[in-house]
Amino acid sequence: MKSKDIIFESVRFIEQNLERELTISEIAKTAGYSEYHFARMFKEEMKLSVMGYVRRRKLIRASEDILKGDRVTDAAFKYGWQSHSGFTRAFKNEFGFYPALLRAMLIEIESLGGNAMSHVFMRRTDEHATKEQLLEILKEEMQAAGIDFDEAEMENIYQYACSVYGGLKRYSGDEYVTHPLNVAIILAQMNAGRDTVYAGIFCDVLSKTGTSAEELRNKLSSRVFDIVVKLQDYNTVTDCIFENEEVVMIKLAERLHNMRTLDVKDKTWQAVKAGETIDLYMPVARRLGNEKLIEELNDLSLKYL
């Protein structure tokens, strides 16, 4: 069995046992390796120590429970902390604020909108936001990231995207153009360059529509066009990791949004895509070093395995 497969099975074991005490010795034993060898192999693959990973997953699950209404003390005991103060310190060290603030954040989010798990994952849009709403969110995210753009140019790109994707629907029934718009929003959050964000709006235009490369050349800037065309040159994200960072970022953003909306597919497809994400996309995401992207891809994948 490959080391990647061994780590994958270990991560599944950890996820299934987060509500009890776990030791590195036990986890290594289930993998069939010595504690020292397994710890080294895990760190090399995950870029995090075994127990550091266990602690972070426990804190993430505890965050989710607190946001669902559990008391901080109950969440602390559920995931193995013997005291409220110990859990609070661990939470503060991991995320930079106290867990009691999660409830206050939830109240604010329910009033103003947003993502309650933004301390762990990337900010999410409403699952069924309209294309018009997503355009405004994209502008806000680009401004927040300091990405300069021209309003008129943005409007032209948006209108063209609506035109070429027009009539297509996602499995959810939403207009298909909402997918590439979400990809662009994620790219802005990843601090991608303006041209990369624009290219994200056309991430799969050549494969999903009848639009020709020649038409795109006439409608898009040369730089955006080059990135969009290169997206078709690589079958998987691993093919382009050392060759084109813009393409890598777009493929990761596209996979993240697809994983966020995977619940509309059947269980077999969900398992395939989740396994593929862990096997192919997670190692590439770790190379980029975006912790929130890594954490969300990992969390979403584990939910479908």
MARSE-491553 format. One record per residue (C-alpha): residue in one letter; chain; z, y, x. Coordinates in steps of 0.25 Angstrom, whole numbers, plus 2048, in hexadecimal, padded with zeros to 3 digits. Each point is the difference from the previous one (the first is absolute). Example, Ala and Ser with C-alpha at 12.3 -4.5 7.8 and 13.67 -1.06 7.14 Angstrom:
<rogus>
+--------+--------+-----+-----+-----+
| residu | chaine |  c3 |  c2 |  c1 |
+--------+--------+-----+-----+-----+
|      a |      A | 81F | 7EE | 831 |
|      s |      A | 7FE | 80E | 806 |
+--------+--------+-----+-----+-----+
</rogus>
This chain:
<rogus>
+--------+--------+-----+-----+-----+
| residu | chaine |  c3 |  c2 |  c1 |
+--------+--------+-----+-----+-----+
|      m |      A | 800 | 800 | 800 |
|      k |      A | 7FC | 80E | 805 |
|      s |      A | 80C | 809 | 804 |
|      k |      A | 7FB | 80A | 7F5 |
|      d |      A | 801 | 7F5 | 7F5 |
|      i |      A | 80E | 7FC | 805 |
|      i |      A | 804 | 80F | 7FF |
|      f |      A | 7FA | 801 | 7F2 |
|      e |      A | 808 | 7F3 | 7FB |
|      s |      A | 80D | 806 | 806 |
|      v |      A | 7FE | 80D | 7F9 |
|      r |      A | 7FE | 7F9 | 7F3 |
|      f |      A | 80D | 7F8 | 803 |
|      i |      A | 807 | 80D | 803 |
|      e |      A | 7FB | 807 | 7F3 |
|      q |      A | 805 | 7F4 | 7F8 |
|      n |      A | 80E | 801 | 806 |
|      l |      A | 803 | 80F | 801 |
|      e |      A | 80C | 7FF | 7F6 |
|      r |      A | 808 | 7F7 | 80A |
|      e |      A | 804 | 801 | 80E |
|      l |      A | 7F5 | 7FC | 80A |
|      t |      A | 801 | 7FE | 80F |
|      i |      A | 7F5 | 800 | 80B |
|      s |      A | 804 | 7F2 | 803 |
|      e |      A | 7FE | 7FB | 7F2 |
|      i |      A | 7F2 | 807 | 7FF |
|      a |      A | 7FC | 7FB | 80D |
|      k |      A | 804 | 7F2 | 7FC |
|      t |      A | 7F7 | 800 | 7F4 |
|      a |      A | 7F5 | 804 | 809 |
|      g |      A | 803 | 7F5 | 809 |
|      y |      A | 802 | 808 | 80C |
|      s |      A | 80C | 804 | 809 |
|      e |      A | 807 | 80D | 7FD |
|      y |      A | 7FB | 807 | 80D |
|      h |      A | 7F1 | 7FB | 7FE |
|      f |      A | 7FF | 804 | 7F2 |
|      a |      A | 807 | 80D | 801 |
|      r |      A | 7F5 | 804 | 80B |
|      m |      A | 7F5 | 7FB | 7F8 |
|      f |      A | 805 | 807 | 7F3 |
|      k |      A | 801 | 80D | 808 |
|      e |      A | 7F3 | 7FF | 806 |
|      e |      A | 7F9 | 7FE | 7F2 |
|      m |      A | 808 | 809 | 7F7 |
|      k |      A | 804 | 80B | 80A |
|      l |      A | 80E | 7FF | 7FB |
|      s |      A | 80C | 7F7 | 804 |
|      v |      A | 803 | 7F4 | 7F6 |
|      m |      A | 80D | 806 | 7FB |
|      g |      A | 7FB | 80E | 800 |
|      y |      A | 7F5 | 7FB | 7F7 |
|      v |      A | 80A | 7F8 | 7F7 |
|      r |      A | 809 | 80D | 7FF |
|      r |      A | 7F4 | 809 | 7FC |
|      r |      A | 7FB | 7F6 | 7F5 |
|      k |      A | 80F | 7FF | 7FB |
|      l |      A | 801 | 80F | 7FF |
|      i |      A | 7F2 | 802 | 7FA |
|      r |      A | 804 | 7F6 | 7F5 |
|      a |      A | 80D | 806 | 7FE |
|      s |      A | 7F9 | 80E | 7FE |
|      e |      A | 7F7 | 7FA | 7F5 |
|      d |      A | 80C | 7FA | 7F9 |
|      i |      A | 808 | 80E | 801 |
|      l |      A | 7F4 | 807 | 7FA |
|      k |      A | 7FF | 7F5 | 7F5 |
|      g |      A | 80F | 804 | 7FC |
|      d |      A | 809 | 7F8 | 809 |
|      r |      A | 80C | 806 | 806 |
|      v |      A | 800 | 803 | 80F |
|      t |      A | 80C | 7F7 | 802 |
|      d |      A | 7FA | 7F4 | 7F8 |
|      a |      A | 7F3 | 801 | 808 |
|      a |      A | 808 | 800 | 80D |
|      f |      A | 807 | 7F4 | 7FD |
|      k |      A | 7F4 | 7F9 | 7FA |
|      y |      A | 7F9 | 801 | 80D |
|      g |      A | 80B | 7FC | 809 |
|      w |      A | 808 | 80D | 804 |
|      q |      A | 80F | 7FE | 7FF |
|      s |      A | 803 | 80E | 7FD |
|      h |      A | 7FA | 80D | 7F9 |
|      s |      A | 802 | 808 | 80D |
|      g |      A | 7F9 | 7F5 | 809 |
|      f |      A | 7F4 | 800 | 7F7 |
|      t |      A | 7FF | 80F | 7FF |
|      r |      A | 800 | 801 | 80F |
|      a |      A | 7F5 | 7F6 | 802 |
|      f |      A | 7F8 | 807 | 7F5 |
|      k |      A | 802 | 80E | 806 |
|      n |      A | 7FC | 7FA | 80E |
|      e |      A | 7F4 | 7FA | 7FA |
|      f |      A | 7FA | 80B | 7F7 |
|      g |      A | 807 | 80D | 804 |
|      f |      A | 808 | 802 | 7F3 |
|      y |      A | 80B | 7FA | 7F8 |
|      p |      A | 7FD | 7F6 | 7F5 |
|      a |      A | 807 | 808 | 7F5 |
|      l |      A | 7F5 | 80A | 801 |
|      l |      A | 7F6 | 7F6 | 7FB |
|      r |      A | 805 | 802 | 7F2 |
|      a |      A | 7FE | 80F | 801 |
|      m |      A | 7F2 | 7FE | 806 |
|      l |      A | 7FD | 7F7 | 7F4 |
|      i |      A | 804 | 80A | 7F6 |
|      e |      A | 7F8 | 80B | 807 |
|      i |      A | 7F4 | 7F7 | 800 |
|      e |      A | 801 | 7FC | 7F2 |
|      s |      A | 7FF | 80F | 7FD |
|      l |      A | 7F6 | 805 | 80A |
|      g |      A | 7F8 | 7F3 | 803 |
|      g |      A | 800 | 7F9 | 80E |
|      n |      A | 804 | 7F3 | 806 |
|      a |      A | 80E | 7FB | 801 |
|      m |      A | 7FE | 7F7 | 80C |
|      s |      A | 7FA | 80B | 808 |
|      h |      A | 80A | 7FF | 80B |
|      v |      A | 7FA | 7F2 | 803 |
|      f |      A | 7F2 | 800 | 7FA |
|      m |      A | 7F4 | 80A | 800 |
|      r |      A | 800 | 809 | 7F4 |
|      r |      A | 7F9 | 7FA | 7F4 |
|      t |      A | 7F8 | 806 | 7F5 |
|      d |      A | 801 | 7FC | 7F1 |
|      e |      A | 7F9 | 7F2 | 7FF |
|      h |      A | 7F7 | 806 | 7F5 |
|      a |      A | 7FE | 80E | 804 |
|      t |      A | 7F3 | 806 | 7FC |
|      k |      A | 7F6 | 804 | 80B |
|      e |      A | 803 | 80F | 7FC |
|      q |      A | 80F | 7FE | 803 |
|      l |      A | 7FC | 7F8 | 80D |
|      l |      A | 7F7 | 80C | 805 |
|      e |      A | 80C | 809 | 7FF |
|      i |      A | 80A | 7F7 | 807 |
|      l |      A | 7F5 | 7FE | 80B |
|      k |      A | 800 | 80F | 802 |
|      e |      A | 80F | 801 | 800 |
|      e |      A | 801 | 7F4 | 80A |
|      m |      A | 7F6 | 807 | 809 |
|      q |      A | 807 | 80D | 800 |
|      a |      A | 80D | 7F9 | 803 |
|      a |      A | 7FA | 7F9 | 80C |
|      g |      A | 7FA | 80D | 805 |
|      i |      A | 7F2 | 7FB | 7FE |
|      d |      A | 7F6 | 80B | 7FF |
|      f |      A | 7F6 | 7FF | 7F5 |
|      d |      A | 7F7 | 809 | 7F8 |
|      e |      A | 802 | 800 | 7F1 |
|      a |      A | 7F1 | 801 | 7FD |
|      e |      A | 7FD | 7F5 | 809 |
|      m |      A | 80B | 7F7 | 7FA |
|      e |      A | 7FB | 803 | 7F2 |
|      n |      A | 7F1 | 7FC | 804 |
|      i |      A | 805 | 7F3 | 807 |
|      y |      A | 809 | 7FD | 7F4 |
|      q |      A | 7F4 | 802 | 7F6 |
|      y |      A | 7F7 | 7F8 | 808 |
|      a |      A | 80A | 7F4 | 801 |
|      c |      A | 802 | 801 | 7F1 |
|      s |      A | 7F1 | 7FF | 7FE |
|      v |      A | 7FD | 7F4 | 80A |
|      y |      A | 80C | 7F8 | 7FB |
|      g |      A | 7FD | 804 | 7F1 |
|      g |      A | 801 | 7F5 | 7F6 |
|      l |      A | 807 | 7F6 | 809 |
|      k |      A | 80E | 7FC | 7FC |
|      r |      A | 80B | 7F9 | 807 |
|      y |      A | 807 | 7F3 | 7FA |
|      s |      A | 80B | 809 | 7FB |
|      g |      A | 7F5 | 807 | 7F7 |
|      d |      A | 802 | 80D | 808 |
|      e |      A | 7F4 | 807 | 805 |
|      y |      A | 7FC | 7FA | 80E |
|      v |      A | 7FF | 80E | 807 |
|      t |      A | 810 | 800 | 7FF |
|      h |      A | 800 | 7F6 | 80A |
|      p |      A | 7F9 | 807 | 80C |
|      l |      A | 807 | 80D | 7FB |
|      n |      A | 80D | 7F8 | 802 |
|      v |      A | 7FB | 7FB | 80E |
|      a |      A | 7FE | 80F | 804 |
|      i |      A | 80E | 804 | 7FC |
|      i |      A | 806 | 7F5 | 808 |
|      l |      A | 7F7 | 804 | 80C |
|      a |      A | 806 | 80F | 7FE |
|      q |      A | 80E | 7FA | 801 |
|      m |      A | 7FC | 7F8 | 80C |
|      n |      A | 7FC | 80E | 806 |
|      a |      A | 7F2 | 7FC | 802 |
|      g |      A | 7F5 | 80A | 803 |
|      r |      A | 7F9 | 808 | 7F5 |
|      d |      A | 7F3 | 7F8 | 803 |
|      t |      A | 807 | 7F3 | 7FF |
|      v |      A | 807 | 804 | 7F3 |
|      y |      A | 7F2 | 804 | 7FA |
|      a |      A | 7FA | 7F2 | 805 |
|      g |      A | 80C | 7F9 | 7F9 |
|      i |      A | 7FA | 806 | 7F3 |
|      f |      A | 7F4 | 7F8 | 802 |
|      c |      A | 807 | 7F4 | 806 |
|      d |      A | 7F8 | 7F5 | 7F9 |
|      v |      A | 7F4 | 808 | 7FA |
|      l |      A | 7F5 | 7F8 | 807 |
|      s |      A | 806 | 7F3 | 7FC |
|      k |      A | 804 | 803 | 7F2 |
|      t |      A | 7F5 | 80A | 7FB |
|      g |      A | 7F1 | 800 | 801 |
|      t |      A | 801 | 80D | 809 |
|      s |      A | 7F7 | 7FF | 80C |
|      a |      A | 804 | 804 | 80E |
|      e |      A | 7F5 | 80A | 800 |
|      e |      A | 805 | 807 | 7F4 |
|      l |      A | 80E | 801 | 806 |
|      r |      A | 7FA | 806 | 80D |
|      n |      A | 7FB | 80B | 7F7 |
|      k |      A | 80D | 802 | 7F9 |
|      l |      A | 80A | 7FF | 80A |
|      s |      A | 803 | 807 | 80E |
|      s |      A | 7FB | 7F8 | 80C |
|      r |      A | 80E | 7FC | 804 |
|      v |      A | 804 | 7FB | 7F2 |
|      f |      A | 7F3 | 7F9 | 7FF |
|      d |      A | 802 | 7F9 | 80D |
|      i |      A | 80E | 7FB | 7FC |
|      v |      A | 7FC | 7FB | 7F3 |
|      v |      A | 7F4 | 7F8 | 806 |
|      k |      A | 809 | 7FA | 80B |
|      l |      A | 809 | 7FB | 7F5 |
|      q |      A | 7F5 | 7F6 | 7FC |
|      d |      A | 7FF | 7FB | 80F |
|      y |      A | 80D | 7F9 | 800 |
|      n |      A | 803 | 7F4 | 7F8 |
|      t |      A | 80F | 801 | 802 |
|      v |      A | 80A | 80A | 805 |
|      t |      A | 803 | 7F8 | 80D |
|      d |      A | 7F1 | 802 | 804 |
|      c |      A | 801 | 80F | 802 |
|      i |      A | 80F | 801 | 805 |
|      f |      A | 7FB | 804 | 80E |
|      e |      A | 7F3 | 807 | 7FC |
|      n |      A | 802 | 80A | 7F5 |
|      e |      A | 80E | 806 | 7FC |
|      e |      A | 7FA | 807 | 7F4 |
|      v |      A | 7FA | 7F3 | 7FA |
|      v |      A | 80D | 7F9 | 803 |
|      m |      A | 808 | 80A | 7F8 |
|      i |      A | 7F7 | 800 | 7F4 |
|      k |      A | 800 | 7F1 | 7FF |
|      l |      A | 810 | 800 | 801 |
|      a |      A | 800 | 80B | 7F5 |
|      e |      A | 7F7 | 7F8 | 7F8 |
|      r |      A | 808 | 7F3 | 801 |
|      l |      A | 80D | 807 | 7FD |
|      h |      A | 7FA | 806 | 7F3 |
|      n |      A | 7FA | 7F2 | 7FC |
|      m |      A | 80E | 7FA | 803 |
|      r |      A | 807 | 80A | 7F7 |
|      t |      A | 7F6 | 7FC | 7F4 |
|      l |      A | 800 | 7F1 | 803 |
|      d |      A | 808 | 7FD | 7F4 |
|      v |      A | 7F3 | 800 | 7F7 |
|      k |      A | 7FB | 7F4 | 807 |
|      d |      A | 803 | 7F1 | 7FE |
|      k |      A | 80B | 7FA | 809 |
|      t |      A | 7F6 | 7F8 | 809 |
|      w |      A | 7F9 | 80D | 803 |
|      q |      A | 80D | 807 | 803 |
|      a |      A | 805 | 7F5 | 809 |
|      v |      A | 7F3 | 801 | 808 |
|      k |      A | 800 | 80F | 802 |
|      a |      A | 80F | 800 | 803 |
|      g |      A | 7FE | 7F5 | 80B |
|      e |      A | 7F4 | 808 | 805 |
|      t |      A | 808 | 80D | 801 |
|      i |      A | 80B | 7F9 | 808 |
|      d |      A | 7F6 | 7F9 | 809 |
|      l |      A | 7F6 | 80B | 803 |
|      y |      A | 804 | 80D | 7FB |
|      m |      A | 80F | 800 | 804 |
|      p |      A | 7FD | 7FE | 80F |
|      v |      A | 7F6 | 80C | 800 |
|      a |      A | 80A | 809 | 7F8 |
|      r |      A | 80B | 7FD | 80B |
|      r |      A | 7F6 | 805 | 80A |
|      l |      A | 7FF | 80D | 7F9 |
|      g |      A | 80F | 801 | 7FF |
|      n |      A | 801 | 806 | 7F2 |
|      e |      A | 80D | 7FA | 7FC |
|      k |      A | 7FF | 804 | 7F1 |
|      l |      A | 7F2 | 7F9 | 800 |
|      i |      A | 805 | 7F4 | 807 |
|      e |      A | 80C | 7FF | 7F7 |
|      e |      A | 7F8 | 801 | 7F3 |
|      l |      A | 7F5 | 7F6 | 804 |
|      n |      A | 80B | 7F6 | 803 |
|      d |      A | 808 | 803 | 7F4 |
|      l |      A | 7F4 | 7FE | 7F7 |
|      s |      A | 7FB | 7F4 | 807 |
|      l |      A | 80E | 7F9 | 7FE |
|      k |      A | 800 | 802 | 7F2 |
|      y |      A | 7F4 | 7F8 | 7FD |
|      l |      A | 803 | 7F4 | 80A |
+--------+--------+-----+-----+-----+
</rogus>
